[in-house]
Amino acid sequence: MHTGELAFNQSWPIAIGERRTARPRRTNRLIGKLGGHFWTLASALKAAMVPEVAPASRPFVVMVDDPQFGSVRLNGLLSEVEAANTLVLIVHGLAGDANSPYCVAAARAAVQAGFSTLRLSLRGADLSGEDLYHGALTEDLRAALAQPELARYSCVFLLGYSFGGHLTLRAAVDQVDPRLRAVAAICPPLDLKATLASCDAPSLRPYRWSINRTMNKVYAKTAARRRLPTPVAAVKRARTCAEWNVLAIVPRFGFQNLDDYYQRASVSTVLHRLQIPSLMIACENDPIVLPETLRPALANASSALSVRWIERGGHVYFPSDLDLGQGGKLGLEAQVMRWFGQQ
Protein backbone atom coordinates (compact mmCIF):
# COMPACT_ATOMS: atom_id res chain seq x y z
CA MET A 1 0.00 0.00 0.00
CA HIS A 2 1.31 3.41 -0.88
CA THR A 3 1.60 5.62 2.17
CA GLY A 4 0.45 9.19 2.34
CA GLU A 5 2.55 12.29 2.81
CA LEU A 6 4.50 12.56 6.07
CA ALA A 7 2.21 15.34 7.25
CA PHE A 8 -0.67 12.88 7.27
CA ASN A 9 1.12 10.24 9.35
CA GLN A 10 3.50 11.92 11.76
CA SER A 11 2.61 12.25 15.41
CA TRP A 12 2.32 15.78 16.76
CA PRO A 13 4.76 16.64 19.58
CA ILE A 14 3.10 17.10 22.95
CA ALA A 15 4.94 18.89 25.77
CA ILE A 16 4.94 17.35 29.24
CA GLY A 17 1.83 18.36 31.09
CA GLU A 18 0.19 19.77 27.98
CA ARG A 19 -3.39 18.72 27.35
CA ARG A 20 -3.71 16.79 24.10
CA THR A 21 -6.36 18.32 21.84
CA ALA A 22 -8.12 17.03 18.73
CA ARG A 23 -7.07 20.02 16.64
CA PRO A 24 -4.04 18.38 14.92
CA ARG A 25 -6.15 15.37 13.93
CA ARG A 26 -8.91 17.61 12.57
CA THR A 27 -6.26 19.60 10.70
CA ASN A 28 -4.86 16.41 9.17
CA ARG A 29 -8.31 15.31 8.09
CA LEU A 30 -8.99 18.69 6.50
CA ILE A 31 -5.69 18.62 4.61
CA GLY A 32 -6.41 15.07 3.51
CA LYS A 33 -9.88 15.93 2.25
CA LEU A 34 -8.57 18.93 0.33
CA GLY A 35 -5.94 16.65 -1.15
CA GLY A 36 -8.65 14.22 -2.23
CA HIS A 37 -10.46 16.98 -4.12
CA PHE A 38 -7.16 18.10 -5.67
CA TRP A 39 -6.26 14.63 -6.93
CA THR A 40 -9.75 14.10 -8.31
CA LEU A 41 -10.17 17.43 -10.08
CA ALA A 42 -6.59 18.14 -11.15
CA SER A 43 -6.07 14.63 -12.50
CA ALA A 44 -9.31 14.74 -14.47
CA LEU A 45 -8.38 18.15 -15.87
CA LYS A 46 -4.91 16.97 -16.83
CA ALA A 47 -6.33 13.89 -18.54
CA ALA A 48 -8.73 16.07 -20.53
CA MET A 49 -6.00 18.50 -21.59
CA VAL A 50 -3.29 15.91 -22.27
CA PRO A 51 -5.14 12.70 -23.15
CA GLU A 52 -3.32 9.40 -23.15
CA VAL A 53 -2.93 7.63 -26.46
CA ALA A 54 -5.26 4.64 -26.51
CA PRO A 55 -4.01 1.29 -27.77
CA ALA A 56 -5.10 0.22 -31.24
CA SER A 57 -8.67 -1.05 -31.11
CA ARG A 58 -11.66 -1.93 -33.23
CA PRO A 59 -15.39 -1.48 -32.60
CA PHE A 60 -17.14 -4.15 -30.58
CA VAL A 61 -20.92 -4.56 -30.71
CA VAL A 62 -23.23 -6.79 -28.69
CA MET A 63 -27.03 -6.99 -28.79
CA VAL A 64 -28.75 -7.63 -25.46
CA ASP A 65 -32.33 -8.84 -25.11
CA ASP A 66 -34.33 -6.52 -22.87
CA PRO A 67 -37.83 -7.40 -21.56
CA GLN A 68 -39.17 -3.92 -22.38
CA PHE A 69 -37.15 -2.64 -25.32
CA GLY A 70 -36.33 -5.90 -27.05
CA SER A 71 -32.88 -5.62 -28.58
CA VAL A 72 -30.48 -3.14 -26.96
CA ARG A 73 -27.11 -2.40 -28.51
CA LEU A 74 -23.93 -2.09 -26.47
CA ASN A 75 -20.79 -0.61 -27.96
CA GLY A 76 -17.21 -1.10 -26.96
CA LEU A 77 -13.59 -1.00 -28.10
CA LEU A 78 -11.63 -4.23 -28.40
CA SER A 79 -7.82 -4.17 -28.29
CA GLU A 80 -6.41 -7.61 -29.06
CA VAL A 81 -2.93 -8.85 -28.29
CA GLU A 82 -1.80 -11.54 -30.66
CA ALA A 83 -1.75 -15.00 -29.06
CA ALA A 84 -3.10 -13.66 -25.73
CA ASN A 85 -5.39 -16.05 -23.91
CA THR A 86 -6.49 -13.45 -21.33
CA LEU A 87 -9.05 -10.66 -21.68
CA VAL A 88 -9.55 -7.72 -19.33
CA LEU A 89 -13.07 -6.26 -19.49
CA ILE A 90 -12.93 -2.60 -18.40
CA VAL A 91 -16.04 -0.82 -17.11
CA HIS A 92 -16.33 2.95 -16.68
CA GLY A 93 -17.93 4.94 -13.88
CA LEU A 94 -21.17 6.91 -13.73
CA ALA A 95 -21.30 9.56 -16.47
CA GLY A 96 -18.27 7.99 -18.18
CA ASP A 97 -17.88 5.75 -21.22
CA ALA A 98 -15.32 3.51 -22.91
CA ASN A 99 -13.19 6.54 -23.82
CA SER A 100 -12.91 7.87 -20.26
CA PRO A 101 -9.24 8.63 -19.43
CA TYR A 102 -8.97 6.00 -16.70
CA CYS A 103 -10.36 3.35 -19.09
CA VAL A 104 -7.74 4.30 -21.67
CA ALA A 105 -5.01 4.10 -19.01
CA ALA A 106 -6.25 0.66 -17.98
CA ALA A 107 -6.30 -0.58 -21.57
CA ARG A 108 -2.73 0.65 -22.13
CA ALA A 109 -1.51 -1.11 -18.99
CA ALA A 110 -3.33 -4.32 -19.90
CA VAL A 111 -1.87 -4.43 -23.41
CA GLN A 112 1.60 -3.75 -22.00
CA ALA A 113 1.05 -6.71 -19.66
CA GLY A 114 0.17 -8.93 -22.62
CA PHE A 115 -3.61 -8.96 -22.07
CA SER A 116 -6.29 -8.17 -24.63
CA THR A 117 -8.87 -5.64 -23.45
CA LEU A 118 -12.49 -4.74 -24.03
CA ARG A 119 -13.59 -1.26 -22.97
CA LEU A 120 -17.36 -1.49 -22.76
CA SER A 121 -19.75 1.47 -22.72
CA LEU A 122 -22.76 0.68 -20.55
CA ARG A 123 -26.25 1.12 -21.99
CA GLY A 124 -26.56 4.56 -23.54
CA ALA A 125 -23.41 5.87 -21.87
CA ASP A 126 -21.97 6.74 -25.29
CA LEU A 127 -25.09 8.84 -26.05
CA SER A 128 -26.29 6.20 -28.51
CA GLY A 129 -29.83 6.57 -27.16
CA GLU A 130 -30.12 2.82 -26.65
CA ASP A 131 -31.15 2.80 -22.99
CA LEU A 132 -30.21 3.70 -19.42
CA TYR A 133 -28.07 1.68 -17.04
CA HIS A 134 -28.08 0.99 -13.31
CA GLY A 135 -25.85 -0.60 -10.70
CA ALA A 136 -26.89 -4.23 -11.11
CA LEU A 137 -27.16 -4.77 -14.88
CA THR A 138 -24.66 -7.62 -14.82
CA GLU A 139 -26.48 -9.36 -17.67
CA ASP A 140 -24.91 -6.82 -20.02
CA LEU A 141 -21.42 -7.94 -19.00
CA ARG A 142 -22.54 -11.54 -19.32
CA ALA A 143 -23.83 -10.90 -22.86
CA ALA A 144 -20.62 -9.14 -23.90
CA LEU A 145 -18.40 -11.96 -22.67
CA ALA A 146 -20.60 -14.54 -24.41
CA GLN A 147 -19.89 -13.11 -27.87
CA PRO A 148 -18.24 -15.63 -30.23
CA GLU A 149 -15.32 -13.30 -30.99
CA LEU A 150 -14.25 -13.55 -27.33
CA ALA A 151 -14.51 -17.34 -27.17
CA ARG A 152 -10.77 -17.79 -27.73
CA TYR A 153 -9.96 -16.31 -24.32
CA SER A 154 -9.62 -18.92 -21.58
CA CYS A 155 -9.15 -16.37 -18.76
CA VAL A 156 -11.20 -13.24 -18.04
CA PHE A 157 -10.53 -10.40 -15.58
CA LEU A 158 -12.93 -7.57 -14.77
CA LEU A 159 -11.72 -4.07 -13.92
CA GLY A 160 -14.26 -1.41 -12.93
CA TYR A 161 -13.96 2.19 -11.83
CA SER A 162 -16.34 3.80 -9.32
CA PHE A 163 -19.89 2.85 -10.36
CA GLY A 164 -18.33 0.38 -12.80
CA GLY A 165 -16.40 -1.12 -9.89
CA HIS A 166 -19.69 -1.73 -8.13
CA LEU A 167 -21.01 -3.44 -11.24
CA THR A 168 -17.96 -5.68 -11.64
CA LEU A 169 -18.21 -6.81 -8.01
CA ARG A 170 -21.88 -7.67 -8.61
CA ALA A 171 -20.80 -9.57 -11.72
CA ALA A 172 -18.27 -11.51 -9.64
CA VAL A 173 -20.95 -12.46 -7.12
CA ASP A 174 -23.25 -13.47 -9.99
CA GLN A 175 -20.35 -15.36 -11.66
CA VAL A 176 -21.29 -14.03 -15.08
CA ASP A 177 -18.77 -16.17 -16.95
CA PRO A 178 -17.08 -19.49 -16.11
CA ARG A 179 -13.74 -18.08 -17.31
CA LEU A 180 -13.83 -15.24 -14.78
CA ARG A 181 -10.72 -15.58 -12.62
CA ALA A 182 -10.48 -12.28 -10.71
CA VAL A 183 -11.97 -8.79 -10.36
CA ALA A 184 -10.55 -5.39 -9.43
CA ALA A 185 -12.76 -2.48 -8.35
CA ILE A 186 -11.33 1.04 -8.07
CA CYS A 187 -13.12 3.34 -5.58
CA PRO A 188 -16.44 1.50 -5.88
CA PRO A 189 -19.55 2.46 -3.93
CA LEU A 190 -20.74 -0.63 -2.09
CA ASP A 191 -23.93 0.62 -0.46
CA LEU A 192 -25.70 2.70 -3.10
CA LYS A 193 -28.07 4.29 -0.59
CA ALA A 194 -25.29 5.45 1.72
CA THR A 195 -23.05 6.65 -1.11
CA LEU A 196 -25.70 8.55 -3.03
CA ALA A 197 -27.01 10.11 0.18
CA SER A 198 -23.52 11.48 0.87
CA CYS A 199 -23.28 12.68 -2.74
CA ASP A 200 -26.43 14.73 -2.19
CA ALA A 201 -24.69 16.81 0.49
CA PRO A 202 -24.45 20.54 -0.38
CA SER A 203 -20.64 20.39 -0.38
CA LEU A 204 -20.65 17.97 -3.32
CA ARG A 205 -22.96 20.05 -5.50
CA PRO A 206 -20.30 20.61 -8.23
CA TYR A 207 -19.71 16.86 -8.63
CA ARG A 208 -23.44 16.17 -8.57
CA TRP A 209 -24.12 18.87 -11.15
CA SER A 210 -21.53 17.38 -13.49
CA ILE A 211 -22.88 13.83 -13.13
CA ASN A 212 -26.53 14.85 -13.53
CA ARG A 213 -25.68 17.00 -16.54
CA THR A 214 -24.21 14.00 -18.36
CA MET A 215 -26.90 11.57 -17.24
CA ASN A 216 -29.57 14.01 -18.41
CA LYS A 217 -28.01 13.84 -21.86
CA VAL A 218 -28.14 10.04 -21.72
CA TYR A 219 -31.78 10.18 -20.68
CA ALA A 220 -32.75 12.71 -23.37
CA LYS A 221 -31.02 10.72 -26.12
CA THR A 222 -32.82 7.57 -24.99
CA ALA A 223 -36.19 9.31 -24.73
CA ALA A 224 -35.78 10.47 -28.33
CA ARG A 225 -35.65 6.82 -29.45
CA ARG A 226 -37.48 4.88 -26.78
CA ARG A 227 -40.59 5.44 -24.72
CA LEU A 228 -39.56 6.27 -21.16
CA PRO A 229 -41.99 6.66 -18.22
CA THR A 230 -40.91 10.15 -17.11
CA PRO A 231 -40.80 13.24 -19.38
CA VAL A 232 -37.33 14.60 -20.10
CA ALA A 233 -38.21 17.99 -18.62
CA ALA A 234 -39.15 16.42 -15.28
CA VAL A 235 -35.90 14.44 -15.10
CA LYS A 236 -33.85 17.56 -15.86
CA ARG A 237 -35.41 19.29 -12.87
CA ALA A 238 -33.90 16.71 -10.48
CA ARG A 239 -31.38 18.37 -8.18
CA THR A 240 -30.15 15.34 -6.25
CA CYS A 241 -29.03 11.82 -7.09
CA ALA A 242 -32.02 10.46 -5.19
CA GLU A 243 -34.46 12.57 -7.21
CA TRP A 244 -32.84 11.53 -10.48
CA ASN A 245 -33.03 7.84 -9.64
CA VAL A 246 -36.66 8.14 -8.51
CA LEU A 247 -37.62 9.78 -11.80
CA ALA A 248 -35.38 7.86 -14.21
CA ILE A 249 -34.16 4.50 -12.91
CA VAL A 250 -36.99 3.33 -10.64
CA PRO A 251 -39.81 3.52 -13.23
CA ARG A 252 -37.67 2.42 -16.19
CA PHE A 253 -36.58 -0.83 -14.56
CA GLY A 254 -39.69 -1.60 -12.53
CA PHE A 255 -38.37 -1.06 -9.01
CA GLN A 256 -41.09 -0.43 -6.45
CA ASN A 257 -39.38 2.67 -5.08
CA LEU A 258 -35.95 4.09 -4.38
CA ASP A 259 -35.29 1.86 -1.38
CA ASP A 260 -36.23 -1.18 -3.45
CA TYR A 261 -33.65 -0.17 -6.07
CA TYR A 262 -30.94 0.37 -3.47
CA GLN A 263 -31.72 -2.90 -1.70
CA ARG A 264 -31.83 -5.04 -4.83
CA ALA A 265 -28.94 -3.40 -6.66
CA SER A 266 -26.35 -2.72 -3.95
CA VAL A 267 -23.49 -5.20 -3.86
CA SER A 268 -23.24 -4.62 -0.10
CA THR A 269 -26.15 -6.99 0.43
CA VAL A 270 -24.42 -9.89 -1.36
CA LEU A 271 -20.70 -9.40 -0.65
CA HIS A 272 -20.80 -12.35 1.75
CA ARG A 273 -21.46 -14.58 -1.29
CA LEU A 274 -18.35 -13.44 -3.18
CA GLN A 275 -16.17 -16.41 -4.17
CA ILE A 276 -13.99 -15.07 -6.99
CA PRO A 277 -10.74 -13.36 -5.87
CA SER A 278 -11.39 -9.63 -5.89
CA LEU A 279 -9.24 -6.59 -5.19
CA MET A 280 -10.80 -3.34 -4.02
CA ILE A 281 -8.82 -0.10 -4.02
CA ALA A 282 -10.32 2.54 -1.72
CA CYS A 283 -9.05 6.02 -0.93
CA GLU A 284 -9.14 7.41 2.60
CA ASN A 285 -9.65 10.90 1.15
CA ASP A 286 -12.08 10.03 -1.65
CA PRO A 287 -14.41 13.06 -1.86
CA ILE A 288 -17.21 11.12 -3.57
CA VAL A 289 -17.21 7.58 -2.16
CA LEU A 290 -16.60 8.33 1.50
CA PRO A 291 -14.82 5.70 3.63
CA GLU A 292 -17.64 5.72 6.19
CA THR A 293 -20.05 4.49 3.50
CA LEU A 294 -17.78 1.50 2.79
CA ARG A 295 -16.71 0.11 6.13
CA PRO A 296 -20.12 -1.25 7.29
CA ALA A 297 -20.45 -3.16 4.01
CA LEU A 298 -16.89 -4.47 4.21
CA ALA A 299 -17.60 -5.94 7.64
CA ASN A 300 -19.89 -8.48 5.95
CA ALA A 301 -17.69 -9.23 2.93
CA SER A 302 -16.30 -12.69 2.26
CA SER A 303 -12.60 -13.47 2.53
CA ALA A 304 -12.39 -13.46 -1.27
CA LEU A 305 -12.27 -9.66 -1.16
CA SER A 306 -8.92 -7.98 -0.51
CA VAL A 307 -9.06 -4.26 0.32
CA ARG A 308 -6.20 -1.79 -0.04
CA TRP A 309 -6.74 1.58 1.60
CA ILE A 310 -4.73 4.36 -0.05
CA GLU A 311 -4.24 7.69 1.69
CA ARG A 312 -2.75 9.80 -1.07
CA GLY A 313 -5.12 10.21 -3.99
CA GLY A 314 -8.70 11.03 -4.89
CA HIS A 315 -11.65 9.43 -6.63
CA VAL A 316 -10.23 6.87 -9.14
CA TYR A 317 -7.02 8.92 -9.54
CA PHE A 318 -3.78 8.20 -7.69
CA PRO A 319 -0.09 9.16 -7.85
CA SER A 320 1.94 7.69 -10.70
CA ASP A 321 4.25 6.01 -8.16
CA LEU A 322 1.46 4.13 -6.39
CA ASP A 323 2.82 0.85 -5.03
CA LEU A 324 0.38 -1.94 -4.15
CA GLY A 325 3.24 -4.29 -3.32
CA GLN A 326 2.97 -6.28 -6.55
CA GLY A 327 6.48 -5.57 -7.82
CA GLY A 328 7.32 -4.30 -11.28
CA LYS A 329 6.18 -0.99 -12.70
CA LEU A 330 4.47 1.40 -10.29
CA GLY A 331 1.16 3.14 -10.84
CA LEU A 332 -2.44 2.05 -10.26
CA GLU A 333 -3.18 0.28 -13.53
CA ALA A 334 0.26 -1.35 -13.83
CA GLN A 335 0.00 -2.68 -10.27
CA VAL A 336 -3.53 -3.99 -10.84
CA MET A 337 -2.35 -5.86 -13.95
CA ARG A 338 0.47 -7.40 -11.91
CA TRP A 339 -2.11 -8.50 -9.34
CA PHE A 340 -4.24 -10.02 -12.10
CA GLY A 341 -1.22 -11.92 -13.40
CA GLN A 342 -0.66 -13.47 -9.98
CA GLN A 343 -4.19 -14.87 -9.70
CORGIWO-V253192 format. One record per helix or strand of 2 or more residues. SS is the DSSP state (A for helix, B for strand). FROM is the first residue (numbers start at 0). LEN is the number of residues. Records with the same first field share a line. If there is no record, write none. Layout:
SS->FROM-LEN / FROM-LEN
This chain:
A->5-4 / 22-27 / 100-12 / 137-8 / 147-3 / 162-12 / 191-8 / 201-22 / 231-5 / 240-13 / 257-8 / 266-3 / 270-3 / 290-8 / 331-10
B->57-9 / 69-10 / 85-6 / 115-5 / 154-7 / 179-7 / 276-7 / 304-6
